Amino acid sequence: MKTSDFQVEDMHCVNCAMRLQGREDSLPGVKTVDASYRKAKMTAVYDETTISEEQITSAARELGYTARLDPA
């Protein structure tokens, strides 16, 4: 399992964070997604042999959010 942090600066409320967290159920290989609109950050725990960081950012984009891998 791998853990990656993503910057999601266009989250505005708790509902935005909940929408992103809800993606964990529909993405194979993703164990958990934790999102905070206050921190503008999303953390995903996933099986890197099943799903890539690009696929995770793409799933966020489908919901209307811009997620970028956090370089920190």
GICORBEL-V757681 format. One record per residue. N is the residue number from 0. PSI is psi in radians with two decimals (NA if undefined). D_FIRST is the distance of its C-alpha to the first C-alpha in Angstrom with 2 decimals. Layout:
n->(N,N)
psi->(PSI,PSI)
d_first->(D_FIRST,D_FIRST)
This chain:
n->(0,1,2,3,4,5,6,7,8,9,10,11,12,13,14,15,16,17,18,19,20,21,22,23,24,25,26,27,28,29,30,31,32,33,34,35,36,37,38,39,40,41,42,43,44,45,46,47,48,49,50,51,52,53,54,55,56,57,58,59,60,61,62,63,64,65,66,67,68,69,70,71)
psi->(2.51,2.56,2.22,2.49,2.45,2.45,2.28,1.48,-0.17,0.35,2.34,-0.24,3.08,-0.61,-0.62,-0.83,-0.72,-0.65,-0.76,-0.73,-0.55,-0.32,-0.36,-0.51,-0.39,-0.01,1.98,2.37,-0.21,2.12,-0.89,2.67,2.21,2.18,2.51,2.03,-0.51,-0.63,-0.15,0.79,2.56,2.36,2.25,2.37,2.14,2.86,1.88,-0.18,-0.21,-0.64,2.56,2.91,-0.65,-0.69,-0.59,-0.77,-0.60,-0.69,-0.66,-0.69,-0.66,-0.48,-0.05,0.27,2.62,1.85,2.32,2.46,2.25,2.06,-0.23,NA)
d_first->(0.00,3.77,6.85,10.08,13.58,16.25,19.98,21.78,25.36,27.01,25.83,29.07,28.65,26.69,26.99,25.24,22.22,22.37,22.60,19.40,17.59,19.14,17.33,14.16,16.33,17.41,14.43,12.81,9.05,9.08,8.52,10.63,12.91,15.20,18.22,21.30,24.42,26.09,23.53,23.08,19.32,16.32,12.80,9.98,6.52,5.38,4.70,6.61,8.80,10.07,10.67,11.63,12.52,16.06,15.59,14.33,17.36,19.52,18.77,19.84,22.85,23.85,24.33,26.42,24.19,23.57,20.03,19.53,16.68,17.69,18.72,18.87)
